Amino acid sequence: MTSPSTLAKPPPTIHQEQLRLLSQTLDACALALNCLSQLRATLAAIQAQTTPPSHQHLLARLSVDVLDHYAAQLQQINTAAQSEYLAWGTT
């Protein structure tokens, strides 16, 4: 009789594990960038419907600036992960 441990799949190689982690990173980046885009559109609509001297307008504008900053950083992470994924995928 064979034991369950002999039927278990072998552990993934470092190469496979790295590709899996990079794929998850790319998926997470895509989801986060999409969420930031949706939030930015909402804030831009709020900003467009308020008058410039109001606190609501100022908060919306500053929030859009912060979102743009974080989206740019996230895009850099995404680009680096894509490059690394392609490099691991060709080895």
N, C-alpha and C positions, 0 to 999 in steps of 0.2 A: 504494500500500500504506500502511495506517495504522500508525503506530508504537504500541507498547504504552502509551506515556505518554498518548496521546490517548484511550485506552479506559479509563484509570484513573478511579476515582470521584473526584469533587471532594473536597477536604478538608472535614471537618465544620465547620460554623459554630461560632463561640464559644458560641452558645446550645446547640447540640447537644452540644458537648464538655462544657459545664458540667453539663447534665442527665445525661450518661453518667457523669461523675465523681461526681456526687451519688448516682446510683443505685448505683454501686459502694460508696460510703461507707455507704449505707443497708444494703446487703447484708452488708458487713463488720461493721457494728454489730449486725445481727440475729444473725449467726453468733457473734460474740464474746459477746453477751448470753446466747445459748443455752448456750454453753460455760461461762460463769460460773455460770449457773443449775444446770447439771449438777454442776459442781464443788462448789457450795454445798450441794447436796443430799447429796453424798457426805460432805462435812465435817460437816454437821449429823448425819448418821447415825453417824459416828465419835464425835462429841461426845456423842450420846445413849447410846452404848454404853460410855462410859468414866466413871470416877468423877471428880467435880469437883476433888479436890486433885491429880490426876495431871498430869504434864507433857503427856501426849497430849491430855487434855481441854482444858488451857489453850491449847495450840497450835492445836487445832481451833477453839476459840472465837475466838482472835485472828485466825486465817485467815479465818473467816467475816466478822469485822468488816472486815478489809481487802478481801475480795471485795465486800462490800456497798458499801464506799466507792467502789471502782473501777466497780462496776456503776452506781452513781448518776451518776458522772461520764460514763460511756459513754452512759447514758440521756439526759443533757443534750446530748451531742454528737449523738445520734440525733434528738432533738427539733429541734435547730437545723437539722440537715441536712434533715429532713422539711419544715420551714417554708421553707427556701431552695428545696428541690425544687419545692414547690407554687408558690412565687413565680415561679420560672423557667418552670414549666410553664404558667402563665397568661399569660405575656408573649409 
